[in-house]
Amino acid sequence: MSIHLFTFSDIICRNSILRIVYFAQRREEMKRYNIYYRQDGRFEGRILKEKRGGKRKYQYFFGKTRKDVWDKMDSYSNRINENQYCPKPLAVLIEDWFFCIRHQVKESTAANYRMKIEKHILPSFGEKLVDAIHSDDIYKFIDFKKKSGLSDRYISDILVLMKEKGTRNSVVGF
């Protein structure tokens, strides 16, 4: 049995290597998530949710340890990534949504929804995959409808159909 004696320089070299590995891991972590220690003793992490008009909106996570926050952020990211992919065209999803809600609203409201869907939404976005619809497409749609003489209120009603009613059933979230 041989006894290996470490010299002082071996220990310093080993600690340096461990420190380099630790900081390399931290650098990777920092690229993915923003986690930092707060004055109140908790860790706080944040993930960029969206950018609108040059402003960033974040989702915040808190925990007693860095690992707790990391796990919460990973769980959130995985859940968001699973829900974001939708390989169907918007026309299919809107038809499914309309079929589900048509008995939950008054007949006149259902007729109003149907008219706005067929006259405005489907001609512009019907064949597009939901994943292919971006905020730029929505802004172009708004500009086109304004130039065609529709009021801001009417355009807003159309967008509500696409956004608020739709996001409950994974139609369009912009």
Secondary structure, DSSP 8 states (H G I E B T S, - for coil): -------HHHHHHHHHHHHHHHHHHHHHHHHH-EEEE-TTS-EEEEEEEEEETTEEEEEEEEESSHHHHHHHHHHHHHHHHHHH---SBHHHHHHHHHHHHTTTS-HHHHHHHHHHIIIIIHHHHTTSBGGG--HHHHHHHHHHHHHTT--HHHHHHHHHHHTHHHHTTTS---
